Amino acid sequence: MKSAKRFLMIVSVLFAAVSLVACGRASNVTMIRLERPLLQFLQGTWSVTYTNGAKRTYTIESDGGVAFEEEQILGEFAGGEYLLLEFDDGKLERLTPAGSRLLVEHFDPRNRFPNHPPTHIGIGVRVERSARAFADRSNPSRPRP
């Protein structure tokens, strides 16, 4: 367990440094359609552990919809030059595939992106290959953000 925490901290520091260097001006953030190979990689259920100890479970569906299971809210990808994940909670996450894992940079509030470092960094590990959506996505009481 210690080695996993140590690894996460080292990776976090490295990616925070890269983030600071790589942060440039973002183009206008608009809804995007994910390319098929990227969507196939992302599709499934991911367990994300953040540097502050928080954990989230994301399910990414074949149509690009995203469910944040613990909060029972839906999100969607937005972008420009980055792969951004937006939920209707004022926060933003930038996802970067890293081998078989995901680097997740969390910006709270969302206007910290792209000119400030992320609030937290997380590493996502795939839990399930096939996505499982919320039971009824067409339910009007649970609209997409």
C-alpha positions in Angstrom: 0.0 0.0 0.0 2.8 2.4 0.8 4.4 1.8 -2.6 1.1 2.6 -4.3 0.8 5.9 -2.4 4.4 6.8 -3.1 3.9 6.0 -6.8 0.8 8.1 -7.0 2.6 11.0 -5.3 5.5 10.8 -7.7 3.3 10.7 -10.7 1.2 13.5 -9.3 4.2 15.8 -8.9 5.5 15.0 -12.3 2.2 15.6 -14.0 1.7 18.8 -12.0 5.0 20.0 -13.3 4.1 19.1 -16.9 0.8 20.7 -16.5 2.4 24.0 -15.4 4.6 24.0 -18.4 2.0 22.7 -20.9 -0.9 25.1 -19.8 -1.5 27.5 -22.6 -4.5 29.5 -23.6 -7.5 27.2 -24.3 -9.5 27.6 -27.4 -13.2 28.1 -27.0 -14.6 25.1 -25.1 -17.3 23.5 -27.2 -18.9 20.1 -27.2 -16.9 17.6 -29.1 -17.4 14.2 -30.7 -14.7 11.7 -29.6 -12.8 9.9 -32.3 -13.6 6.2 -32.4 -10.2 4.8 -31.1 -10.2 7.2 -28.2 -13.8 6.5 -27.3 -13.1 2.7 -27.5 -10.2 3.2 -25.1 -12.3 5.4 -22.7 -15.4 3.3 -22.8 -16.0 1.4 -19.5 -16.0 2.0 -15.8 -13.0 3.8 -14.2 -12.0 4.1 -10.6 -10.1 7.4 -10.1 -8.1 8.1 -6.9 -7.0 11.7 -6.4 -4.0 13.2 -4.5 -6.3 14.4 -1.7 -7.6 10.8 -1.1 -10.9 11.3 -2.8 -12.2 8.5 -5.1 -14.7 8.7 -8.0 -16.2 6.1 -10.2 -16.9 7.2 -13.8 -18.7 5.1 -16.4 -18.1 6.2 -20.0 -20.6 5.0 -22.5 -20.3 4.1 -26.1 -22.0 7.4 -27.1 -19.5 9.4 -25.1 -21.9 10.1 -22.2 -20.3 10.0 -18.7 -21.9 9.0 -15.4 -20.3 10.1 -12.1 -21.8 7.2 -10.1 -21.3 8.4 -6.5 -23.2 11.7 -7.2 -25.6 10.2 -9.7 -25.0 13.0 -12.2 -24.2 12.9 -15.9 -21.4 14.7 -17.7 -20.1 15.1 -21.2 -16.9 15.7 -23.0 -16.1 19.2 -24.1 -12.9 20.4 -25.8 -10.9 22.2 -28.3 -7.4 21.1 -28.0 -7.9 19.2 -24.7 -10.0 16.2 -23.7 -12.2 17.9 -21.1 -14.9 16.4 -18.9 -17.7 18.7 -17.6 -20.3 18.0 -15.1 -23.0 20.5 -14.0 -21.2 21.2 -10.7 -18.8 24.1 -11.7 -15.8 21.8 -11.9 -13.8 20.6 -14.9 -11.4 17.7 -15.5 -8.8 17.2 -18.2 -8.3 13.6 -19.1 -5.1 12.2 -20.6 -4.6 8.6 -21.6 -1.5 7.2 -20.0 -0.8 3.6 -21.1 -3.7 1.6 -19.7 -4.6 4.3 -17.2 -6.0 7.8 -17.2 -4.4 10.9 -15.8 -7.2 13.1 -14.5 -6.5 16.8 -13.7 -9.3 18.3 -11.5 -10.0 22.0 -11.7 -12.2 23.5 -9.0 -13.6 26.0 -9.9 -13.5 25.3 -13.7 -12.2 28.8 -14.5 -8.8 27.8 -13.1 -8.3 26.0 -16.4 -6.0 26.4 -18.3 -4.0 29.2 -16.6 -3.5 27.6 -13.2 -2.4 24.2 -12.0 -5.0 21.6 -11.3 -6.6 21.6 -7.8 -6.0 17.8 -7.6 -4.6 15.1 -9.8 -6.0 11.6 -10.1 -5.1 8.3 -11.6 -7.9 6.3 -13.2 -7.8 2.5 -13.4 -10.3 0.6 -15.5 -12.7 -1.5 -13.4 -14.9 -2.8 -16.2 -14.4 -2.9 -19.9 -18.0 -2.5 -21.0 -19.9 0.6 -20.0 -23.0 0.4 -17.9 -25.2 3.4 -18.0 -27.6 4.7 -15.5 -30.7 2.5 -15.7 -32.8 5.1 -17.5 -30.9 7.9 -19.3 -34.0 9.1 -21.0 -35.6 9.9 -17.6 -36.6 13.6 -17.8 -35.9 13.9 -14.0 -32.2 13.3 -14.7 -31.4 15.5 -17.8 -27.9 15.7 -19.2 -26.0 18.8 -18.2 
